[in-house]
């Protein structure tokens, strides 16, 4: 990421805590040693060399922005850590206890580069890419979850227990993959099953080298097993495997390129569990092919990723069902 020098200078002044022309600052003042400490807190090995503070910080910020990023719409992890350290609620200054004024100052700079900072319910700051509305954050689905996240996860479990396959795709998977950096996400043939050719969703992902990889997704609401006769609510992994192979061999039309392309990789996504036997069965198939084209996502993967990325819960969760309509109550005369 390359920022304009003007924006780097102004952000550097905020990190240093330099007062504005009116003499007011809403950021903690940092001298030489505290600047070193600030970057240490961001897991960066930068030591101030005694030069002009704002100039040195601007150079370090430019260096951080040059780090690798997983997507053009997601800044380097180190830059996210810098912004979070800068907007730590514990550094609130007199006259700005909620840091709203500091947030406004920061957003004036970020907006010029197409970003916006905001606090979540836990008072942790996040960055949002304005053009795509993508929230950039360090998402680790394997970390311990907060109490608030556990509550959200429980609500999501209840939703998955009662949602349809259509709702799983539209309300959960499409927002999730969009948040994870995939784009051109299309529910292919979702309304006309005859046009699916084994895939429910196709999408593409742009590598840091700007090469594009295409993905197809086969979605099943229930559990995936390997039994000869699947029970109600379950699907046989061998059938899914055949459908995925059909997906990999079928072309999709990319309107951005005006040409047909083949899917490079496939996800098998289960709203329920992928049983151990099913994993072993398809694992043997994939091991024989020595390829990494097919990947798995089961219920727990969906729950953890959706929760830690901070996505809003589906709106349909808060909508009353038809059975809750007060006008359906019989009136006695």
Residue, then its C-alpha position, 0 to 999 in steps of 0.5 A: x500500500x502506498x499512501x500520499x506523503x501528506x497523509x503519512x505526515x499527518x498520521x505521524x503527528x497523531x502517533x507523536x501526539x503533537x498538538x494542532x495549530x490551536x494547541x489542542x491534541x486528543x492523542x497521547x504525547x510520545x517522546x523518543x523512548x515512548x515512540x520506541x515503546x509504542x512500536x514495540x507494543x505493535x510487535x515492530x522492532x523500530x527504535x527511534x534514532x533521535x531524529x525528528x520524531x514525526x519524520x521518523x514515524x512517517x518513514x516507519x509508517x511507510x515501511x509498515x504499509x509496504x508489508x505484504x497484505x492478503x488482499x488489496x482491500x485489507x491492509x497489512x496486519x502490522x498497520x492494523x496493530x498500529x491503528x489499534x494501539x493509537x486508538x487504545x481507549x486507555x489513552x483518552x485525553x482530557x476533553x475526549x473521554x470516549x475518544x470520539x474526537x480523536x476518532x474524527x481526527x484519524x478518520x479525516x486522514x484515513x478517508x483520503x486513502x479510502x478507509x474508515x476507523x470505528x469502535x466495536x461494542x468491546x471498544x476495539x477499533x477496526x478499519x473499514x474499506x469504504x469502497x467495498x465495505x470490508x472490515x479489515x481485522x486480524x481474524x484468528x478463528x482458533x483464538x479464545x473467544x470473548x464472552x460477547x463472541x460466545x453469545x453471538x456464536x450461540x445465537x448463530x448455532x440456533x440460527x443454523x439449526x433452523x435455517x434452510x440451505x438457501x438461507x445458509x448461502x445467502x445470509x451466512x456464506x456470501x457475507x462471510x466469504x466477502x469479508x474474507x477477501x473473496x470477490x465477484x461472489x455469485x450464487x451460481x444457478x441457485x434459483x435454477x438448480x439445473x444450471x448449477x453443474x455441481x456448484x452453489x457458489x463461485x467466486x474469485x480471489x486476487x493474490x498479492x501478485x494480482x493473479x486471480x484464483x477461482x473457487x467453487x463451493x458445494x453447500x449442504x445444509x446437513x451432515x455429510x457421512x459415508x454411509x451407503x444409505x444416508x439418513x434424512x438431513x444427511x448427504x453422502x460424501x461420495x455423491x458430493x465428491x462426484x458433484x465437485x468433480x463436475x464443478x471443477x470440469x465445468x466452465x464459468x463465465x467471468x463478465x469482468x474478463x468477458x471469457x469463460x474460465x475453469x474453477x481452480x479450487x473447490x470448497x465442500x461446505x456443510x452446515x452440519x458435521x463432516x463425519x470422521x468416516x466421510x473425512x477419511x473416505x474423501x481424504x483417501x481419494x484426494x491423497x491418491x490424486x496428490x492434489x489440493x483442489x478440494x477443501x472442507x468447511x464444516x459447521x464449526x469452521x463456519x461458526x468460528x470464522x463468522x464470529x471472529x470476523x465480527x460480521x452482523x448476525x443475519x437480519x432474519x434472526x430478529x424477524x418474528x415468524x408468522x406464528x408470532x403474529x398477534x393478529x392470528x390470535x382468535x378473538x372471542x366474542 
